[in-house]
Structure formats: structure tokens, C-alpha cells
Amino acid sequence: MHEAKSQLSRLVELAEGGEEVIIQRSGRPVAQLVPVQRRRPVAEAFGALRGKIELADDFDELPAELADHFR
């Protein structure tokens, strides 16, 4: 734990680089540093698949043989 306190900046850099850093106290693992999963802004997510997905004309129609199972 003492070493982690004195080397926190270096440990964070390792985590940012994708490494998993385990911090121990008296030889027992107590904490884990991992990189934060960054989210894309919502504006980028909307429309990201435009032109990449095609839906059949009958996409929202339920076939009769399946409809029987839901009645």
C-alpha cells in the first residue's frame, strides 16, 4: 500500500495503457486499477449504423404459424 501511494501517478499511467494494477495490503489484494471505458457522446451513437442495416419490408409482420403460439 505504501508503495502504491508513492507511485500512484505511475500506476495510473499503467492502467491508462490497458494494464490491470492490483494494490495489496499486507500481501492481500484490496484494490484494482483498470482503465475507464470511455463512452462515445450520444450524438455520435445516433445514426452510426445508417446505411449498414437493411430491414425486410415485412419486418414487423408476425407469421401466422408464430401468431398461433401467442394466442
C-alpha positions in Angstrom: 0.0 0.0 0.0 2.8 2.4 0.9 4.5 1.8 -2.5 1.2 2.4 -4.3 0.8 5.8 -2.5 4.3 6.9 -3.5 3.9 5.7 -7.1 0.3 6.4 -7.8 1.0 8.5 -10.9 3.0 5.7 -12.5 0.3 3.1 -11.6 -2.4 5.2 -13.1 -0.3 5.5 -16.3 -0.1 1.7 -16.4 -3.8 1.4 -16.0 -4.4 4.0 -18.7 -2.2 1.9 -21.0 -4.6 -1.0 -20.5 -2.7 -2.8 -17.8 -4.6 -4.1 -14.7 -2.9 -3.0 -11.5 -3.6 -4.8 -8.3 -2.9 -3.0 -5.0 -2.2 -5.1 -1.9 -2.2 -4.5 1.8 -0.1 -7.0 3.8 0.1 -9.3 0.8 -3.7 -9.4 0.3 -5.3 -7.8 -2.8 -7.5 -4.9 -1.8 -8.0 -2.7 -4.9 -7.7 -2.9 -8.6 -6.9 -0.1 -11.1 -8.3 -0.5 -14.6 -8.8 1.9 -17.5 -12.1 3.7 -17.6 -14.3 2.6 -20.5 -15.0 5.8 -22.3 -18.4 6.3 -23.8 -19.0 7.9 -27.1 -21.2 11.0 -26.9 -24.8 10.2 -27.7 -24.7 12.4 -30.8 -22.1 10.1 -32.3 -24.1 7.0 -31.4 -27.3 8.0 -33.2 -27.2 7.2 -36.8 -23.9 5.3 -36.5 -25.4 2.3 -38.4 -27.2 4.3 -41.0 -26.8 2.5 -44.4 -25.3 -0.6 -42.8 -28.6 -2.3 -41.8 -31.4 -3.2 -44.1 -34.9 -4.3 -42.8 -37.2 -6.5 -44.8 -40.5 -5.0 -45.9 -42.3 -7.5 -43.7 -40.1 -7.0 -40.7 -43.0 -6.1 -38.3 -45.4 -8.7 -39.6 -45.9 -11.8 -37.4 -46.2 -15.0 -39.4 -49.4 -16.9 -38.8 -47.6 -20.0 -37.6 -45.9 -17.9 -34.8 -49.1 -15.9 -34.0 -50.8 -19.1 -33.0 -48.3 -19.6 -30.2 -49.1 -16.2 -28.7 -52.8 -16.5 -28.6 
